[in-house]
Amino acid sequence: MSNPLLQSNTLPPFSQIKAEHAQPMIEQFLSNNRKKIEELLQQDSFNWDNLIAPIEAIDDQLSQAWSPVSHLNSVMNSDELRDAYNACLPLLSEYGTEIGQNQSLQQAYQQIKDSDQFAQLNQAQQTTIEHALRDFRLAGVALTDDKKQRYGEIKKRLSELTSKFGENVMDATQAWTKQVKDEKALSGLPESALGLLKQQAEAKELDGYLITLEFPSFFPILTYCDNRKLREEVYKANVSKASEIGTYDEKEANAFDNSDIMNEILQLRHELAQLLDFKNYAELSVATKMAESPEQVIDFLNDLAAKSVSQAKAEFAELKEFAIKEFHVNELQPWDVSYYAEKFRQQRYAISQEEIRPYLPIDKTLAGMFEVVERLYGIEIKEETEFDSYHDDLRFFSIYKNGSKIAQFYLDLYARAKKRGGAWMDECRVRRTTEQGIQLPVAYLVCNFTPAVGDNPALLTHDELTTLFHEFGHGLHHMLTQIDASAVSGINGVAWDAVELPSQFMENWCYEPEALDFISGHHETSEPLPKELLDKLLAAKNFQSAMMMVRQLEFALFDFLMHYNYDPAADHGSYIQDTLNRVREKVAVVPLIAENRFQHSFSHIFAGGYAAGYYSYKWAEVLSADAFSKFEEDGIFNQSTGQKFLTEILEKGGSDEAGVLFKNFRGRDPEVDALLRHSGIKA
Ligand code: ZN
């Protein structure tokens, strides 16, 4: 049988892909690529067309074949696929290191950079070469042979460790469930949550209701369930998962413990940074970002903290007072915070996420979201019915501009077993020039929304709506790019701390009456969100927003300082917890329990790309709020402002520095005021 991953496909052949195809595919591509690079380097002189274009082509082939494997591993996980995926990781990591450390290749790039032709290349091509030279340095091309070897070992080990971290989080999440037979024990839960828990029990042929640690399941318990003991149990299971004190149905407490993995990851990152002559991993992280130094990042976060902590404390004091006065609770435990916050929100604004849900049926919100971007950017989006799929929930869309197709995307919306939690956008194909013409970009958009329950269509909460807009914003950045060099096309080559600009920017439309008017429509009556609910929603928008701000700052400071201050000689195993405790003393305002092991499932920094980079969310939020303030000035559907955002930011991808692109759009450097104003923080 031929390997479907080796055929040149226009789109991934999902239905034919089997776990056993992955490794042979990777081996074949890597061997071809090595040969090809060797051949290219035999040439006497180098230019874009005879070196970089062919390298972009072989890199692209490899990522096109790998993308469905990596995607399926996230959304249709199985033991076989996970093993196959993990078997490929070290091969890819080894190859990446080898290319990054290939001195002849680096010299060939340098030759192009130093030649007269460099000035003739376009901006995207010049940035591609500059980034490549920077990345050669970061890959240790200038190191001695034994240091190069150590670099490779560290990279490979880090790739295994971060993957294992993510697996432990997923396994720990799945290994805990709680069956509740008596509906009375679940009083307070909205219908939609009860329906989901019932559905989860039925899926396992159990009576009653089944609670899991997946978000759509545990979140309603903590927010709505009157049963305090149950909230406590679910809270504790969730915050201790993947740690030495995790609790699971049948496994040992420490079955999925990430403690040692985290310590080793931190130690290796530090060693890696020092190999490359950086003082610490935070400095290495910032080397590719919009921020200019680690100190600038720390100052930025501390400044936001200084502006938010007292308001956050006041918000929490107010919540406590409410709980004491209205419910005679003498002490707020961590598992009480969301619950009373929801009660407080309902009393003050008389609104709950559940009331909004019937007005946000999935198809209406999708159509509304598409209309927003059609108005802003003059594009058109149509759903495709014929495509190769891996699950009935998967949908597929094409984007048109002036009648021609410019991009496509997959949409995988609902939470299910064996699917990684959270929401994200990933690349399937990148826009670039090929010998056959322009290759169109294709994206994967993944969410974990509450699926349809009973006869109703899937109904979103307003939070879910914002998530949908957020991921679509990433998708547009990837799909609307006009850059044809793949290394800086779409989100490629965009500094991590600016990459959340287009996504967070999109969220703003979820709060605009003019947009909500057509984004919403009751699933039975088609009536848009009534003015009364809308007013309440807007009034409630900044409810406890300083508390939310300090929580994000806690994560960001913890991540950054942990990497910045790391000293292997001073680490006696409790460094991570100590760092977190110190940050919490400074910025946390909600109660904590000793069993809180949040860091053990902090996948962003231990399994994803946000190490010493979680601050990027806040950094980019400054950019997105400030960019949106231009629309507030000009009108939220102002076409020329939309057009400018499209041409200066979305289309440009990573072809120029994020700070330059922002300034081209906004006419000045970013300012923090809009973010504080949007968040209702009176600094
Ligand atoms: Zn994002």
Boltz pocket constraint, residues with backbone or C-beta under 6 A from the ligand:
constraints:
  - pocket:
      binder: B
      contacts: [[A, 470], [A, 474], [A, 500], [A, 503]]
      max_distance: 6.0
